[in-house]
Amino acid sequence: MLETFYEAVLAGALVKRGLTVERQKPIAVEYDGMTFVEGFRADLVVEHTLIIEVKSVERLSPVHGKQLITYLRLTEQPLGLLMNFGAPTFREGVKRVVNNHTDFASSRLRVNQNRLSPA
């Protein structure tokens, strides 16, 4: 199946459980004094803080993890999930990506919520 199918199903399942989910959320990027309104699109943003990058490939490559870590750095978020629905098992398909964050107990206090909050 295509990534868009898995993205839609995952988003629906999370919404059904009462979570706020945004699909294909445009994220602004600032560079050299300029703001690019659609610097990139996050596949899923859950509860305005968790970025989930959805893939459907036989095997993840290093560029997939680099893509997500770049998104986390640009949005100043501590944690993201790389979910590959093409992997043989769920366990093999889910990778947790951490953005230089060590204290998860107080992450809500240290995360810049404004970057992912609704406009």
PAZAGU-807295 format. One record per residue (C-alpha): residue number from 1; x, y, z. Coordinates in steps of 0.001 Angstrom, whole numbers. Example, Ala and Ser with C-alpha at 12.3 -4.5 7.8 and 13.67 -1.06 7.14 Angstrom:
# residues 2
SITE  num        X        Y        Z
SITE    1    12300    -4500     7800
SITE    2    13670    -1060     7140
***
This chain:
# residues 119
SITE  num        X        Y        Z
SITE    1        0        0        0
SITE    2     1017     3612     -424
SITE    3     2282     5768     2442
SITE    4     -783     8005     2167
SITE    5    -3040     5070     2992
SITE    6    -1093     4170     6127
SITE    7     -934     7842     7099
SITE    8    -4722     8178     6822
SITE    9    -5411     4976     8754
SITE   10    -2946     5874    11527
SITE   11    -4357     9402    11788
SITE   12    -7886     8020    12004
SITE   13    -6934     5525    14703
SITE   14    -5260     8242    16788
SITE   15    -8217    10616    16415
SITE   16   -10552     7792    17410
SITE   17    -8572     7533    20651
SITE   18    -9136    11221    21364
SITE   19    -5829    12694    20167
SITE   20    -5434    15812    18036
SITE   21    -3817    14863    14731
SITE   22    -2841    17041    11787
SITE   23    -1959    15442     8441
SITE   24      500    16969     5976
SITE   25     1030    19922     8315
SITE   26     3036    22700     6640
SITE   27     5915    23824     8863
SITE   28     7484    27236     8335
SITE   29    11268    27416     8168
SITE   30    13343    30527     8801
SITE   31    16633    30945     6960
SITE   32    18849    33983     6606
SITE   33    16120    36371     7755
SITE   34    13547    34874     5390
SITE   35    10538    32778     6331
SITE   36     9397    29984     4045
SITE   37     5791    29182     4945
SITE   38     6002    25649     3611
SITE   39     9570    24686     4419
SITE   40     8363    21115     4718
SITE   41     5231    19108     5451
SITE   42     5108    16811     8445
SITE   43     3206    13609     7667
SITE   44     1495    13628    11063
SITE   45     1685    15976    14037
SITE   46       65    14514    17154
SITE   47    -1050    16772    20003
SITE   48      999    19656    18504
SITE   49     4244    18045    19722
SITE   50     4978    14622    18212
SITE   51     6042    14366    14573
SITE   52     5437    11003    12902
SITE   53     7118    10374     9562
SITE   54     5341     7572     7684
SITE   55     7140     5298     5234
SITE   56     6163     2197     3285
SITE   57     9450      779     2048
SITE   58    11087    -2622     2212
SITE   59    13986    -1237     4218
SITE   60    14642     2147     5804
SITE   61    17751     3976     4688
SITE   62    19816     6413     6765
SITE   63    18287     9357     4879
SITE   64    14870     8593     6413
SITE   65    16185     9087     9940
SITE   66    18094    12195     8871
SITE   67    14906    13613     7385
SITE   68    13045    13231    10677
SITE   69    15891    14567    12827
SITE   70    16012    17636    10565
SITE   71    12284    18180    11111
SITE   72    12744    17823    14876
SITE   73    15614    20303    14924
SITE   74    13749    22857    12821
SITE   75    10687    22648    15071
SITE   76    12728    22337    18269
SITE   77    10840    19184    19220
SITE   78    12481    16511    21383
SITE   79    10989    13330    19933
SITE   80     9633    11869    16716
SITE   81     8611     8492    15346
SITE   82     9691     7010    12046
SITE   83     7095     4392    11142
SITE   84     7765     2035     8246
SITE   85     4704        2     7350
SITE   86     6697    -1973     4790
SITE   87     8805    -3692     7462
SITE   88     8244    -7394     8202
SITE   89     7100    -6675    11787
SITE   90     5779    -3672    13685
SITE   91     8774    -3751    15997
SITE   92    11194    -3530    13072
SITE   93     9141     -753    11477
SITE   94     9026     1747    14347
SITE   95    12052     3861    15200
SITE   96    12145     6475    17926
SITE   97    14216     9517    16936
SITE   98    15499    11826    19671
SITE   99    16639    15398    19145
SITE  100    19390    15998    21744
SITE  101    16913    15738    24576
SITE  102    17710    14038    27868
SITE  103    15004    14972    30396
SITE  104    11706    13544    29188
SITE  105     9990    14055    32558
SITE  106     9827    17812    32022
SITE  107     9658    17912    28210
SITE  108     6370    19861    28140
SITE  109     8067    22717    29948
SITE  110    11065    22852    27625
SITE  111     9491    22417    24201
SITE  112     8718    25416    22010
SITE  113     5011    24726    21429
SITE  114     4511    27695    19079
SITE  115     6154    26078    16055
SITE  116     3617    23261    15807
SITE  117      546    24938    17299
SITE  118    -2392    25640    15018
SITE  119    -2230    28975    13224
***
